């Protein structure tokens, strides 16, 4: 009865956050913090924090760790975000909470925090000192809020945190400070500092709770996809975002009032780098959007810009620039309002110029955003291209591709892809030579070049010498043929922009008067002028599908004059692509995947790179022909299958391909643009840590050294390489965290699990069996062992973790304890995993996931199976029936996992 009274008191305190009753309307001291007065009013109205009985709010008072946890519990409760499985867990943690002198009124919520992993055991020593509650720091409260929100929002490394005192924020807190900053819940002071070790006040806590409450109750999932973006001459942009929760956000923004960041916040970019289809995260301050995070995994920041290449000079309001795609040089005017970025940081033009000049022996790799104006120049009207944004990275090397024109033992000449520009480079003394992926020497490459047409990917250092050369009979980049078909992104007086290999590429006209333009009318190509061709690209070309009008993409085939400038452009809509250009010639390839980078898949046995589409497994409408690859893009069903994984997704495939500790085999089908239209993949080998194995569901979770986790399929009964353990043993907690090697069958399912370094068998030997005491030693399977001074205890059956408690339990004649222990070479128990096999005593109570009994020696709390299962096994109809057992003698029966399943 006393315990029930304590729980009831805790519930009252949680409902009001603190033992206080004053409402905001009667706060006598609210004007002391005018900057937070409206927020304090709001949190009081929402019932999140009340004032004190004397009518004050005491906004400047520090918040203790216990108070912070009660407030967070109250916040999650009122927004419907409590984890049901973590409530009513006080009995599990009662002992440890008493040890650290956690105030009684907050113990139930602190227990919830531990169970929901908002708090860790290592946090508890901070709560009190000599029984006196300690004030909480800003960074520790940020960690608590961040953990509470981690179920809904992605946690990143936090490398993009930009507070002036970022160096003072702990490594543990950094990802959570980053999350709360991205969500607009916390911000710096007037000097741009976060002040991580300063104590948090009630006013600051009120602001955090109010913003979090609005975030959760308004269901602002804060991520979505850009469905439309309109550029108003670079002055401002209208952006439509379809949020993941179904809402739509329409915002008008400019570079002056909003910032765009890469996914991890490490790079800042102009708004012009955003495009239709981008996945973004919006940061709200109340209802105002203050930042946008670009979630697309772009190859580089430059890849989002109109033109990419290398800066030769930056002076006199002009930039002298070499195109990465064509190798040609051009001069661009610099707009007066041009924004400059250097390695992700916004800088002034002078700072950028100084950096480029100071690194004259290196390469300034840049992406340029441009706009074209028709102006009078020397009395004549002509098009002038202005740079509106510039993103620069200083590099020691750059890479080009092309066709080999001459190869000797000391140098190579080649024609750059997509242009007629010829380049020549001598070999550096440490130059590395490859044919495809096979390391070779210069003689092998020279012989290959003499035998026919060959292609090259060359890396050149700051001295203009080649440091790495890859040669192949396959093209690295096919840009100089009229047979390639491209999806059109736009057309200006200067160039046509198309998608090639997952990237945006521009092909320049030289003079548009020298280019022949053609459009398809359904039967034939007709020659048109530039204005009509431009209009054809800009039109929606709507078609009706299932009664709805859908806009189509435009596709082009491009001819070149001597491989340099565009000579002809043929245009057709998506639905006419096959009749206009002919069907795509598909190719098939299979083998072990080396990597997936920048949206391109590469096999170990070939230098050819295959581009991945934006999405796979898109279900077609009823009656649609899934064999027609020229179906409207968003309606295609391009299959992607990973027979080893529980989830068939491009994200999982990419993680597997780029993980050094798994071997991915794939069979693909690609069209004439080397775009993959079908993928069948499976693992052939893997190693890492065993996170969890479920034999019934035939699922194993593996964590690789790089931190990736994969949920993998297994056969019904995987083999092992030892008689010491079986597949059933691997399900137990004793093997979690063990190093394993996995073998797979031809269907990609795990057929064998080999434990190479068991976390529970890393000593010289292992002992298991029913435990008893032999004086000061523990006796397992008939042999006695000494305790180590740092023996660690774990168990599914109970939450006690101290050696002394386990000794008491083992000595209790009413409890039978089975253990698995790691024994050192000095016959000392280093680690022990305990599992209760049976227990009997006087029934005290059942409390949502745990049962308490009292033996002649002590009261014990044991974990149970789910409530419904326990009720069924015990033949009871309602949870209240447990109360009828109080005071009766019972025998507890435990399942193979050590959980009470019946009594």
Beta strands, then each sheet from edge to edge (+ up, - down):
strand 1: 128-129
strand 2: 132-133
strand 3: 223-232
strand 4: 236-243
strand 5: 248-253
strand 6: 259-262
strand 7: 268-269
strand 8: 279-285
strand 9: 288-294
strand 10: 307-315
strand 11: 318-323
strand 12: 329-342
strand 13: 345-347
strand 14: 363-377
strand 15: 380-395
strand 16: 398-407
strand 17: 411-416
strand 18: 422-435
strand 19: 438-440
strand 20: 455-460
strand 21: 466-472
strand 22: 485-491
strand 23: 495-500
strand 24: 503-508
strand 25: 516-520
strand 26: 525-528
strand 27: 543-545
strand 28: 548-550
strand 29: 554-561
strand 30: 565-573
strand 31: 587-597
strand 32: 600-603
strand 33: 609-612
strand 34: 640-642
strand 35: 662-670
strand 36: 675-694
strand 37: 699-703
strand 38: 709-719
strand 39: 739-744
strand 40: 750-757
strand 41: 765-774
strand 42: 777-780
strand 43: 783-795
strand 44: 815-823
strand 45: 828-846
strand 46: 850-854
strand 47: 859-863
strand 48: 889-894
strand 49: 900-902
sheet 1: 1+ 2-
sheet 2: 5+ 4- 3+ 8- 9+ 6+ 7-
sheet 3: 13+ 12- 11+ 10- 14+ 15-
sheet 4: 19+ 18- 17+ 16- 20+ 21-
sheet 5: 24+ 23- 22+ 29- 30+ 25+ 26-
sheet 6: 27+ 28-
sheet 7: 34+ 36+ 33+ 32- 31+ 35-
sheet 8: 34+ 36+ 37- 38+ 40+ 39-
sheet 9: 47+ 46- 45+ 43+ 42- 41+ 44-
sheet 10: 47+ 46- 45+ 48- 49+
end
